[in-house]
Amino acid sequence: MIEFVAFRAAHLPALKLQAWQASFQPEMTEEFGREMLAQENSRAYTALFNGRPIACAGAFELWPGRAYLWSFMSDEALVHMREIHRYARKMVSKLPWQRVEAYCDARHAAGARWLLHLGFEFECVARKWSIDGRDMSQFARVS
């Protein structure tokens, strides 16, 4: 059974990222988790399965009215996407910002579909945007 809890910095190092995000694995440290929590108006959660983190996601304010949505998922999370999607949809619907941006690998069709199902619209491809220089698809949800 999936349990959703408040995100803690210690969740990141315990998360083994899915292949689409694996290049970011070296950055999955408690220090990076603390940086995420320290961002302006940060809100985040973790999905636990049998007490282990399988997905972490959240949003933080870039400036008033604009925020960035982030998520890190393990392969194990993909088995539980229905529950994760329901929770994420509720979380996203409660975000107070007028514009929320999210990115996924430009070749990752499932990630793009998920953002569309969460109410985001495709905007463009951000060239060489990822930590390892991959192109990323930019999405936004504007209210």
C-alpha positions as CSV (number, residue, x, y, z in Angstrom):
1,M,0.0,0.0,0.0
2,I,1.2,3.5,-0.8
3,E,1.5,6.1,1.9
4,F,1.9,9.8,1.2
5,V,4.0,11.8,3.7
6,A,5.6,15.2,3.9
7,F,8.9,15.2,2.0
8,R,12.1,14.9,4.0
9,A,15.6,15.5,2.7
10,A,16.6,11.9,3.8
11,H,14.1,10.5,1.2
12,L,16.2,11.5,-1.8
13,P,19.3,9.3,-1.2
14,A,16.9,6.3,-0.6
15,L,15.3,6.8,-4.0
16,K,16.7,4.8,-7.0
17,L,15.7,6.8,-10.0
18,Q,14.0,5.4,-13.1
19,A,16.0,5.2,-16.3
20,W,14.7,8.6,-17.6
21,Q,16.1,10.4,-14.6
22,A,19.1,8.2,-13.8
23,S,21.7,10.8,-14.8
24,F,20.5,12.8,-11.8
25,Q,21.2,10.0,-9.3
26,P,24.5,11.5,-8.1
27,E,22.6,14.7,-7.0
28,M,20.1,12.7,-4.9
29,T,21.7,13.7,-1.5
30,E,20.2,14.9,1.7
31,E,21.9,18.3,1.1
32,F,20.0,18.6,-2.2
33,G,16.8,17.7,-0.4
34,R,17.4,20.4,2.2
35,E,18.0,22.9,-0.7
36,M,14.7,21.9,-2.2
37,L,12.9,22.4,1.1
38,A,14.6,25.7,1.6
39,Q,13.2,27.2,-1.6
40,E,10.6,29.9,-1.3
41,N,7.1,28.5,-0.5
42,S,8.2,25.0,-1.0
43,R,5.7,22.2,-0.7
44,A,6.6,18.5,-1.3
45,Y,5.5,15.0,-0.6
46,T,7.0,11.5,-0.8
47,A,5.2,8.3,-1.8
48,L,6.3,5.4,0.4
49,F,5.8,1.7,-0.4
50,N,6.4,-0.6,2.5
51,G,8.1,2.4,4.2
52,R,10.5,3.0,1.4
53,P,10.5,6.2,-0.8
54,I,9.5,5.3,-4.4
55,A,8.6,8.9,-5.6
56,C,9.2,12.4,-4.4
57,A,7.6,15.5,-5.8
58,G,6.8,19.1,-5.0
59,A,6.8,22.7,-6.1
60,F,8.5,25.9,-5.1
61,E,8.0,29.5,-5.9
62,L,10.4,31.1,-8.5
63,W,8.8,34.5,-7.8
64,P,5.3,35.7,-6.9
65,G,2.8,34.1,-9.3
66,R,5.3,31.6,-10.8
67,A,6.5,28.2,-9.6
68,Y,8.4,25.1,-10.6
69,L,7.0,21.6,-10.2
70,W,9.5,18.8,-9.8
71,S,9.3,15.0,-9.4
72,F,11.7,12.1,-9.0
73,M,10.5,8.6,-9.5
74,S,11.8,5.1,-9.2
75,D,10.8,2.2,-11.5
76,E,8.8,0.8,-8.6
77,A,6.7,4.0,-8.6
78,L,5.5,3.3,-12.1
79,V,3.6,0.2,-10.9
80,H,1.7,2.5,-8.5
81,M,1.0,5.4,-11.0
82,R,-2.7,5.3,-10.6
83,E,-2.5,6.2,-6.8
84,I,0.4,8.6,-7.4
85,H,-1.5,10.3,-10.1
86,R,-4.6,10.8,-8.0
87,Y,-2.5,12.3,-5.2
88,A,-0.5,14.5,-7.6
89,R,-3.7,15.8,-9.2
90,K,-5.0,16.9,-5.8
91,M,-1.7,18.5,-4.9
92,V,-1.4,20.3,-8.3
93,S,-5.0,21.6,-8.1
94,K,-4.2,23.3,-4.7
95,L,-1.1,25.1,-5.9
96,P,-1.6,28.9,-5.4
97,W,0.5,30.2,-8.3
98,Q,-0.8,31.6,-11.6
99,R,1.9,29.8,-13.6
100,V,3.5,26.4,-12.7
101,E,6.2,25.1,-15.0
102,A,7.4,21.5,-15.3
103,Y,9.9,19.7,-17.6
104,C,10.5,16.2,-18.8
105,D,13.0,14.6,-21.1
106,A,11.9,15.5,-24.7
107,R,11.9,11.8,-25.6
108,H,9.9,10.6,-22.6
109,A,6.4,10.2,-24.0
110,A,4.9,8.8,-20.8
111,G,6.3,11.7,-18.8
112,A,4.7,14.2,-21.3
113,R,1.4,12.3,-21.2
114,W,1.4,12.5,-17.4
115,L,1.9,16.2,-17.3
116,L,-0.9,16.6,-19.9
117,H,-3.2,14.5,-17.6
118,L,-2.2,16.8,-14.7
119,G,-3.5,19.8,-16.7
120,F,-0.3,21.1,-18.1
121,E,0.1,22.3,-21.7
122,F,3.2,21.7,-23.8
123,E,5.0,25.0,-24.6
124,C,8.4,24.2,-26.2
125,V,11.5,22.1,-26.2
126,A,14.3,23.6,-24.0
127,R,17.5,22.6,-25.7
128,K,20.4,21.2,-23.6
129,W,18.4,21.9,-20.4
130,S,19.1,18.8,-18.3
131,I,22.0,18.2,-16.0
132,D,23.6,16.0,-18.7
133,G,22.7,18.2,-21.7
134,R,19.5,16.5,-22.9
135,D,16.7,18.4,-24.5
136,M,13.7,18.8,-22.2
137,S,10.0,19.5,-23.0
138,Q,8.6,22.5,-21.1
139,F,5.1,22.4,-19.9
140,A,3.0,25.0,-18.0
141,R,-0.2,25.1,-16.1
142,V,-1.7,28.6,-16.1
143,S,-4.7,29.7,-14.2
